[in-house]
Amino acid sequence: MGQSRAKEALAGALAALLVYAGAAWPQLNPLSAIGRVVSTSLDVRTKAEVAADAEIAAGVSRRLLDDKKSEWAGVTTLVFAQHVVLAGAVKSVEAKKRVEEVARRDARIRSLRSELLVGEAGSLARDTALEAEINAGLTSAKGVSSVNMRWCATGGIVVLMGVAQSQQEAAVAVARIRGIKGVRSVRSLLRVVPKK
């Protein structure tokens, strides 16, 4: 399922800290384990791809935190099946180029696409609320496996990435998002990968 930009940033920062410490993810909540089991059964990725995605996201976060020149505060890293999309907003074209350069430093990344907006940050509270509505809309949408999708809202502009198992599923997901009040546009980067 998609996560809000704030949750993504917090998860990325926590993952980076855990990578530094060499620690494994702690079991914080027994319900989260159940959620992971259900999500894993619906996820089109292999366990190795899920692990690689987590490592890629943590690595990007760690490198951005370590890079003194990066202005990464408004950046969300969306990762699915080793495909990376940078979403959110940065202050300048130079900052955008620097974030893209730093993010690209992982040989496991199959593709990297930047959808970063320059200077158009939007409201974090409104975007977070919008992402929660998207989560609810896609999770409840019949025929949409939102566990295989990631999204980010910036000023009402939504970037959607991941995998749909058919053109119809992709179209339903985009239509659901477009129907949410406050969505100005949807940039769909969903790849259609038929179910095996």
C-alpha positions, 0 to 999 in steps of 0.5 A, a space after each residue: 500500500 502507498 504511504 504518505 510522504 511523512 511516513 516514507 521520510 520517517 521510514 527512510 530515516 529509520 531504515 538508514 539508522 538501522 543500516 548504520 547500526 547493522 540492526 534488523 527491523 524490530 518487531 514493534 507491533 504484532 498487527 503489523 506482522 499480520 499486515 505484512 503477511 497479507 501484503 506479501 501474499 498479494 505482492 507481485 514481487 519476490 521476497 528478494 525484490 522486496 528486500 532489495 527495494 527496502 535496501 535501495 530506499 534506505 540507501 537513497 535516504 542514507 546518501 541524501 542525509 550524508 550529502 551536505 549539498 543535497 536539499 532533500 527535505 521535500 523528496 519522497 523516494 518511491 521504490 517498487 521492483 527496483 524501479 525508483 521514482 523521485 517525487 515531491 519538490 525541491 527549491 532549485 534546478 541545481 537541487 533537483 540535479 543533485 538529488 537525482 545524482 545522489 539517488 542514482 548511486 546504486 547499481 541495483 536500480 533498474 530505472 530511475 525517473 525524476 518527477 521532482 517539481 522545482 519550487 512547488 512544494 504545496 502544503 504538507 498537511 493537505 498532501 498528507 491528507 490527500 495521500 491518506 484519501 488515495 490510500 483509502 480509495 485504492 485499498 477499497 477499489 475492486 480489482 485494484 491491488 494497491 499493495 503493488 503501487 506507490 504514490 506521492 502527492 505534492 500540491 495536488 499533483 499525484 505521482 503513481 508508480 508500481 505495477 498493475 496486472 492489467 490496463 484495466 487495473 491501471 485505468 481504475 487506479 488512475 480514475 479513483 485518484 482523479 475522482 478525489 477532491 484536491 487532486 489537480 493531476 495524476 502522473 501515472 508511471 504504472 507498469 503493466 505486468 500480467 499476473 504469472 
